[in-house]
Structure formats: C-alpha cells, structure tokens
Amino acid sequence: MEAACTRCRDQGAASVWLATNSENTPARAFYRARGFGEVGQTQFRIADQTYENTVYRYVFGPDGG
C-alpha cells in the first residue's frame, strides 16, 4: 500500500481512491488506519450477484504525505 501511494504521489496525483467490499471489516479498518476517508458507496457485480462496496480516498497533503 505504501509503495503504491508513494508512486501515485511521485507521479503528481493529488489523491488515491479505492473500493472494498462493505462487509470486509478488516480491510475497512486497515484503510481508515492509514488515513483513507470514506467518500461513498458503489456496487460491484459478479455474474448475477451485486455486492456493496465502500469507496475511500486519501488526499496527499502539501508536505507530500
């Protein structure tokens, strides 16, 4: 995660977005602990099943972090 965020920041991205299954409590805690904020919901479809996903965003600060 850290390497991916560093690469995005180094490429000039202002933020990083990701989504995870809304029922994946450990993943949600992992992202929040790293400073990602919840910004919305979306659905992910596999065949005839739809799964609720939580969307997160991490905004790089002026100091790059």
C-alpha positions in Angstrom: 0.0 0.0 0.0 2.8 2.4 0.9 4.7 1.8 -2.3 1.6 2.3 -4.4 0.7 5.6 -2.7 4.3 6.8 -2.9 4.3 6.1 -6.7 1.0 7.9 -7.2 2.2 10.9 -5.2 5.5 10.9 -7.1 3.6 10.9 -10.4 1.7 14.1 -9.3 -1.6 12.6 -8.1 -3.5 14.8 -5.6 -5.2 11.7 -4.1 -5.7 8.0 -4.3 -9.1 6.3 -4.5 -10.0 2.7 -3.7 -13.0 0.5 -3.0 -13.5 -2.6 -0.9 -16.4 -4.9 0.0 -18.5 -3.1 2.6 -18.7 -6.3 4.7 -14.9 -6.6 4.8 -14.4 -5.1 8.2 -10.6 -5.8 8.5 -9.9 -4.1 5.1 -12.1 -1.1 6.0 -10.2 -0.8 9.3 -6.8 -1.1 7.5 -7.6 1.7 5.1 -9.0 4.0 7.8 -5.9 3.4 9.9 -3.8 4.6 7.0 -5.7 7.9 6.6 -8.2 7.0 3.9 -11.6 8.6 4.4 -14.9 7.1 3.3 -16.4 9.1 0.4 -19.3 6.9 -0.8 -20.7 3.6 -1.9 -20.8 1.7 -5.2 -21.8 -1.7 -6.3 -19.6 -4.5 -7.7 -21.2 -7.1 -9.9 -20.0 -10.7 -10.4 -22.4 -12.7 -12.7 -25.9 -12.2 -11.2 -24.7 -11.1 -7.7 -24.3 -7.5 -6.7 -22.0 -6.5 -3.8 -22.0 -3.2 -1.9 -18.5 -1.6 -1.9 -17.3 1.3 0.2 -15.2 3.9 -1.6 -12.2 5.6 0.1 -10.0 8.5 -0.7 -6.6 9.5 0.6 -5.6 13.1 -0.1 -1.9 13.9 -0.2 -1.0 16.9 2.0 1.1 19.9 1.0 4.1 18.1 2.5 3.5 15.1 0.3 2.1 12.8 2.9 
